Amino acid sequence: MKAAVCTAFGQPLVIEEVEIDPPQQGEIKVKIAACAICHSDIVYMDGGWGGTLPAVYGHEAAGVVEQVGEGVTGLAVGDHVVVSLLRSCGSCFFCARGEPHVCESDFPMDEPGRLHRPNGEPLKQGLRTGAFAEYAVVDQSQAVAVPKSLPLDSASLLACGVITGLGAVVNTAKVAAGDSVVVIGAGGVGLNSIQGAALSGAHPIIAMDVAEEKLKAAKDFGATHGVNARDNDAREQVRALTDGRGADYAFVTVGAKTAMEQAMTLIRNAGHVVIVGIAPIGAKMEIDACDIGDLAQSVIGSKMGSTRLQVDVPNLVELYEQGRLKLDELISGRYPLSQINDAIDSVRRAEALRNVIVF
C-alpha cells in the first residue's frame, strides 16, 4: 500500500510503498477513504513534540472496515467508521471514571506497531493511527460506526477537529445557556468550539483571530461578534461585549502561549480559561499567580474535548443529520495522497479550515 512517510522533521513527506500487518486481538483493519490534516500532525512532523522517525502521521480519518481481529465486538467488515487517535481499555482507573480520553493502559500495538517497510524496518504509527495511508490497523476502541449515508470525507472531521473543539465547550467546560464565550483561533478546531457554544445557547460568542476572513467565517458557524486579536484594544472590545466584566469562558484553540496568556486578560472574576490547543514541548505560560487566587479564576485543560467516542460521535452525527452541525462547510480542499505536501503547505499558510486527503 502507499503511505506518506515522515523521514526527517521539518521536511516534506515521502510517498512510499509500505506493508501493514493484519489486525491482531481486538484490532481492526480499515481501508481509509479520507484523512483530514490537523495542526497536531504538522507540529509532530516539524519536531515540536519530538517522537520516533520514520513515521506515518494522520489521525483524523474515516473509512471502511476491511478485516477484524479476534475478540472484536460491535464492528464488522463493511462498516463505515470514524477512526480517531483516542484509544481506551475500558477498565483502567480513568476509563472507570468515565475519562477514556486519558486512558493509562498500554496496548500491544504500541510497539513496534503494525507498519513497516518491505525490508522489515518498522514505521511508527504517528498519533497511534498512521492514516496518511491507504490502510490503517487500529484498536477497536479507536473506531465508531457511522451511517453509510454520511459522506466519509465529512465523517473524518469527527475524529478530531469537531470532537476536540465542540467537546471542549460541551464536555469539558459544560457551558450553559447565557454564558459568555470567547474563542481564540477561528481555524478548524476553533470553529467547532464556536459551534459548541452556539448549540449550548451561549451569548455573546466572540471569535478572535488575526485573519479577517476567518472572523467572517466564524459568524457562519455561530459567532455573534468578531475581534481581531492584533487590535490594541482587543481586551476592551471583549469587555464592552460582556457588560464590562470579561467573558465567563475563554477557549484557546491554538497552541500558542501568547494566545493563552491573552486569554487570561479576557475573562471575568471567577472566569475560566480552557486550553484546547497544545503548545510545543517546553513552551511556558506566564500568568499572575496572585490573580488566580484573588480573582478566583481558573485554567482548565481539555484533551480531545473529553470525548467518549462511542457516545459523542453518534450524537454529533444526529446533529449533522438534523442540519444543526456543520461538517461539509469545514472542508476547504480535497487532495489525493500524491499531493499531500501541497495540502499541508496550504494549512501552514492559514488558507484552509480543513484540507482532506481522499483515497
Secondary structure in CASP SS format (residue, H / E / C, confidence):
PFRMAT SS
TARGET T0000
AUTHOR 0000-0000-0000
METHOD secondary structure of the structure
MODEL  1
M C 1.00
K E 1.00
A E 1.00
A E 1.00
V E 1.00
C E 1.00
T C 1.00
A C 1.00
F C 1.00
G C 1.00
Q C 1.00
P C 1.00
L C 1.00
V E 1.00
I E 1.00
E E 1.00
E E 1.00
V C 1.00
E E 1.00
I E 1.00
D C 1.00
P C 1.00
P C 1.00
Q C 1.00
Q C 1.00
G C 1.00
E E 1.00
I E 1.00
K E 1.00
V E 1.00
K E 1.00
I E 1.00
A E 1.00
A E 1.00
C E 1.00
A E 1.00
I C 1.00
C C 1.00
H H 1.00
S H 1.00
D H 1.00
I H 1.00
V H 1.00
Y H 1.00
M H 1.00
D C 1.00
G C 1.00
G C 1.00
W C 1.00
G C 1.00
G C 1.00
T C 1.00
L C 1.00
P C 1.00
A E 1.00
V E 1.00
Y C 1.00
G C 1.00
H C 1.00
E E 1.00
A E 1.00
A E 1.00
G E 1.00
V E 1.00
V E 1.00
E E 1.00
Q E 1.00
V E 1.00
G C 1.00
E C 1.00
G C 1.00
V C 1.00
T C 1.00
G C 1.00
L C 1.00
A C 1.00
V C 1.00
G C 1.00
D C 1.00
H E 1.00
V E 1.00
V E 1.00
V E 1.00
S C 1.00
L C 1.00
L C 1.00
R C 1.00
S C 1.00
C C 1.00
G C 1.00
S C 1.00
C C 1.00
F H 1.00
F H 1.00
C H 1.00
A H 1.00
R C 1.00
G C 1.00
E C 1.00
P H 1.00
H H 1.00
V H 1.00
C C 1.00
E C 1.00
S C 1.00
D C 1.00
F C 1.00
P H 1.00
M H 1.00
D H 1.00
E C 1.00
P C 1.00
G C 1.00
R C 1.00
L E 1.00
H E 1.00
R C 1.00
P C 1.00
N C 1.00
G C 1.00
E C 1.00
P E 1.00
L E 1.00
K E 1.00
Q E 1.00
G H 1.00
L H 1.00
R H 1.00
T C 1.00
G C 1.00
A C 1.00
F C 1.00
A E 1.00
E C 1.00
Y E 1.00
A E 1.00
V E 1.00
V E 1.00
D E 1.00
Q H 1.00
S H 1.00
Q H 1.00
A E 1.00
V E 1.00
A E 1.00
V C 1.00
P C 1.00
K C 1.00
S C 1.00
L C 1.00
P C 1.00
L H 1.00
D H 1.00
S H 1.00
A H 1.00
S H 1.00
L H 1.00
L H 1.00
A H 1.00
C C 1.00
G H 1.00
V H 1.00
I H 1.00
T H 1.00
G H 1.00
L H 1.00
G H 1.00
A H 1.00
V H 1.00
V H 1.00
N H 1.00
T H 1.00
A H 1.00
K C 1.00
V C 1.00
A C 1.00
A C 1.00
G C 1.00
D C 1.00
S C 1.00
V E 1.00
V E 1.00
V E 1.00
I E 1.00
G C 1.00
A C 1.00
G C 1.00
G H 1.00
V H 1.00
G H 1.00
L H 1.00
N H 1.00
S H 1.00
I H 1.00
Q H 1.00
G H 1.00
A H 1.00
A H 1.00
L H 1.00
S H 1.00
G C 1.00
A C 1.00
H C 1.00
P C 1.00
I E 1.00
I E 1.00
A E 1.00
M E 1.00
D E 1.00
V C 1.00
A C 1.00
E H 1.00
E H 1.00
K H 1.00
L H 1.00
K H 1.00
A H 1.00
A H 1.00
K H 1.00
D H 1.00
F C 1.00
G C 1.00
A C 1.00
T C 1.00
H E 1.00
G E 1.00
V E 1.00
N E 1.00
A C 1.00
R C 1.00
D C 1.00
N C 1.00
D C 1.00
A H 1.00
R H 1.00
E H 1.00
Q H 1.00
V H 1.00
R H 1.00
A H 1.00
L H 1.00
T C 1.00
D C 1.00
G C 1.00
R C 1.00
G C 1.00
A E 1.00
D E 1.00
Y E 1.00
A E 1.00
F E 1.00
V E 1.00
T C 1.00
V C 1.00
G C 1.00
A C 1.00
K H 1.00
T H 1.00
A H 1.00
M H 1.00
E H 1.00
Q H 1.00
A H 1.00
M H 1.00
T C 1.00
L C 1.00
I E 1.00
R E 1.00
N E 1.00
A E 1.00
G E 1.00
H E 1.00
V E 1.00
V E 1.00
I E 1.00
V C 1.00
G C 1.00
I C 1.00
A C 1.00
P C 1.00
I C 1.00
G C 1.00
A C 1.00
K C 1.00
M C 1.00
E C 1.00
I C 1.00
D C 1.00
A H 1.00
C H 1.00
D H 1.00
I H 1.00
G H 1.00
D H 1.00
L C 1.00
A C 1.00
Q C 1.00
S E 1.00
V E 1.00
I E 1.00
G E 1.00
S C 1.00
K C 1.00
M H 1.00
G H 1.00
S H 1.00
T C 1.00
R C 1.00
L H 1.00
Q H 1.00
V H 1.00
D H 1.00
V H 1.00
P H 1.00
N H 1.00
L H 1.00
V H 1.00
E H 1.00
L H 1.00
Y H 1.00
E H 1.00
Q C 1.00
G C 1.00
R C 1.00
L C 1.00
K C 1.00
L C 1.00
D H 1.00
E H 1.00
L H 1.00
I E 1.00
S E 1.00
G E 1.00
R E 1.00
Y E 1.00
P C 1.00
L H 1.00
S H 1.00
Q H 1.00
I H 1.00
N H 1.00
D H 1.00
A H 1.00
I H 1.00
D H 1.00
S H 1.00
V H 1.00
R H 1.00
R C 1.00
A C 1.00
E C 1.00
A C 1.00
L C 1.00
R E 1.00
N E 1.00
V E 1.00
I E 1.00
V E 1.00
F C 1.00
END
